[in-house]
Amino acid sequence: MTAPVRLKSWVRAVFVAACALAVSACAELERQGQVFTAPIPPTKPAPPRMDNRSSVQHKELVAQFGGEYQAPAAERYLNEILVKLAGASDTPGQPAYRVTILNTPVVNAFALPSGNLYVTRGLLALATDASEAAAVMAHEIAHVTLRHSALRAEREREAALISQAATVIQNKQKGEEVRSSQRLSVASFSRQQELDADATGVRVIARAGYDPYGASRFLTALGRSTELRAALYGKKKSSLDYDIMSTHPSTPDRVAKAIAAARQIGAPGVGTRDRNGYLAAINGVAFGDDPMEGYVRDRKFTHPRLRFTFTAPEGFLLENSNEAVFGVRQADNEALRLDSVRDPHFESLETYVGSGWVDGLMQSSVKKIDVNGLPAVTAIARAGEWNFRLAVIQSGDFLYRLIFAAKALTDEADKSFMESIMTFRRVTPEEAHEAHGLKISVVAAAPGDSVETLSSRMVTPNRPVEYFRLLNGLEDADPVTPGEHYKIVTE
């Protein structure tokens, strides 16, 4: 929550992608098609017997994804899967992989040639059995064994050389045509990499004894997750979405090809899924935001480490990300953003607000106020068709900046924005100490239980039935089965 924002650029983004989960870290969910992997810089394999977890790259990657998450049962279970995958691998000489669980709700995984394999706890929550987890890890290892990182880097170098040559020896228009053609060539190559890794992964998990249809089920779950997020937070298509989707196949395309690869091995029902073993291993794993990095409960956001809390207006849906807290109220075309900057030590808060931080500021609207004992300034700004109610609140070494956006800043809307601003306050040390996150709890369905009764126990502010079905791989018409185990989200 430190990135400075200019209102005009923020307006363009806020209803497109601002309210997506972990905006700066959740490329996987944004991409829909690139389900399993985030691009990792090429790296040289570590020497034999080297402690790969002490490597610089390992430390950097872990830091970028929220640190290591300690879940011994889940880690042991995943490493046991990796042993089976190694025995079934197309390349028996590959390094022995070990898993690191990353402390982020983002759904992601990747592998390095050094033998480090990473999965996020968000991915563990979405997978429903061992075969799905195995499919993800086999896919990532396939990217390494097929040398995709090296091949991609080589292709990008070729593209750069061709672009440079085209610019020098041809006119500008012709150079652009060549560059465009070369970009499409690279994009096609990247799609094929993903499909090749899918096919290799399906073969490997089948040889390891797992259900080869696990890959298609997980791909389907990720597609459903994307759709649910779009329904909740109003994510719209943009040119950025098109660019991403143009370089990776769509989820339905990959699901169909993964199913076709599995059918070459056998009909549904072959191989083990070990649903109960997997659920037992992830029981108690944290779900959603790390509470010490800020968390949402209904309309309230609390950051125990920075020691503040605020409540959004009625009807807002909030999402926390690495750079800011975003909110949207779709029905009224309203949105909000909360971020922070270190106190720049201006002469006064009024001076800071008028220093060019925002475009379209109405200087006459700048007003000094007190927010629960904290010095603050509010103002109004206008940019294009958007109107903004702003607040800058000083607390310790930080300035907290609340921006509310509305197409029409009516008296009613402005009143609700001001009421929300006035909820901002410091939390006590006792409140910060008591902060706790959500977790995955595995429960058995009792006779008489239904999707509705089990989902009613979920601690999710929005659409608990849909989230329950998503986390448990249930279609709309699927009932729960007495005695079967299911994931719910609890405190």
VENLIN-V461844 format. One record per residue. SS is DSSP state (H for helix, E for strand, - for the rest). OMEGA is omega as a letter, one per 40 degrees, with the letter a starting at -180 (* if undefined). Layout:
ss=<SS & SS>
omega=<OMEGA & OMEGA>
This chain:
ss=<- & - & - & - & - & - & H & H & H & H & H & H & H & H & H & H & H & H & - & - & - & - & - & - & - & - & H & H & H & H & H & - & - & - & - & - & E & - & - & - & - & - & - & - & - & - & - & - & - & - & - & H & H & H & - & H & H & H & H & H & H & H & H & H & - & - & - & E & - & - & - & H & H & H & H & H & H & H & H & H & H & H & H & H & H & H & H & - & - & - & - & - & - & - & - & - & - & E & E & E & E & E & - & - & - & - & - & - & E & E & E & - & - & - & - & E & E & E & E & E & H & H & H & H & H & H & - & - & - & H & H & H & H & H & H & H & H & H & H & H & H & H & H & H & H & - & - & H & H & H & H & H & H & H & H & H & H & H & H & H & H & H & H & H & H & H & H & H & H & - & - & H & H & H & H & H & H & H & H & H & H & H & H & H & H & H & H & H & H & H & H & H & H & H & H & H & H & H & H & H & H & H & H & H & H & H & H & - & - & E & - & - & - & H & H & H & H & H & H & H & H & H & H & H & H & H & H & H & H & H & H & H & H & - & - & - & - & - & H & H & H & H & H & H & H & H & - & - & - & - & H & H & H & H & H & H & H & H & H & H & H & H & H & - & - & - & - & - & - & - & - & E & - & - & H & H & H & H & H & H & H & H & - & - & - & E & E & - & - & - & H & H & H & - & E & E & E & - & - & E & E & E & E & - & - & - & - & E & E & E & E & - & - & - & - & - & E & E & E & E & - & - & - & - & E & E & E & E & E & H & H & H & - & E & E & E & E & E & E & E & E & E & - & - & - & - & - & - & H & H & H & H & H & - & - & - & - & - & - & - & E & - & H & H & H & - & E & E & E & E & E & - & - & E & E & E & E & E & E & E & E & E & E & - & - & E & E & E & E & E & E & E & E & E & E & - & - & E & E & E & E & E & E & E & E & E & - & - & - & - & H & H & H & H & H & H & H & H & H & H & H & - & - & - & E & E & - & - & H & H & H & H & H & - & - & - & - & E & E & E & E & E & E & E & - & - & - & - & - & - & H & H & H & H & H & - & - & - & - & - & - & - & - & H & H & H & H & H & H & H & H & - & - & - & - & - & - & - & - & - & - & - & - & - & E & E & E & E & E & E & ->
omega=<a & a & i & a & i & a & a & i & a & i & a & a & a & a & i & a & a & a & i & a & i & a & a & a & a & i & a & a & i & a & a & a & a & a & a & a & i & a & i & i & i & i & i & i & i & i & i & i & i & i & a & a & i & a & a & a & i & a & a & a & i & i & a & a & i & a & i & i & a & i & a & a & i & a & i & a & a & i & i & i & a & i & i & i & i & i & a & a & i & a & a & a & a & a & i & a & i & a & i & i & a & a & i & i & i & i & a & i & i & a & i & i & a & a & i & i & a & i & i & i & i & i & i & i & a & i & a & i & a & a & i & i & i & i & i & a & i & i & a & i & i & i & i & a & i & i & a & i & i & a & i & i & i & a & i & i & i & a & a & a & i & i & i & a & a & a & a & a & i & i & a & a & a & i & i & i & i & i & i & i & a & i & i & i & i & a & i & i & i & i & a & i & a & a & i & i & i & a & i & a & i & i & a & a & i & i & i & i & a & i & a & i & i & a & a & i & a & i & i & a & i & i & i & i & i & i & i & i & i & i & a & a & i & i & a & i & i & i & i & i & a & i & a & a & a & a & i & a & a & i & i & i & a & i & a & a & i & i & i & i & i & a & i & i & a & i & i & a & i & i & a & i & i & i & a & i & i & a & i & a & a & i & a & i & a & a & i & a & i & a & a & i & i & a & a & i & a & a & a & i & i & i & a & a & i & i & i & i & i & a & i & i & i & i & i & i & a & i & i & i & i & a & a & i & a & i & i & i & a & a & a & a & i & a & i & i & i & i & a & i & i & a & a & i & i & a & i & i & i & i & i & a & a & a & a & i & i & i & i & a & i & a & a & a & a & a & i & a & i & i & i & i & i & i & a & i & i & i & i & i & i & i & a & a & a & i & a & i & a & i & i & a & a & i & a & a & a & i & i & a & i & i & i & a & i & i & i & a & i & i & i & i & a & i & a & i & a & i & i & i & a & i & i & i & i & i & a & i & i & i & i & a & a & a & i & a & i & a & i & i & i & a & i & i & i & i & a & i & i & i & a & a & i & a & i & i & a & i & i & a & a & i & a & i & a & i & i & i & a & a & a & i & a & i & a & a & a & i & i & a & i & a & i & a & a & i & i & i & a & i & *>
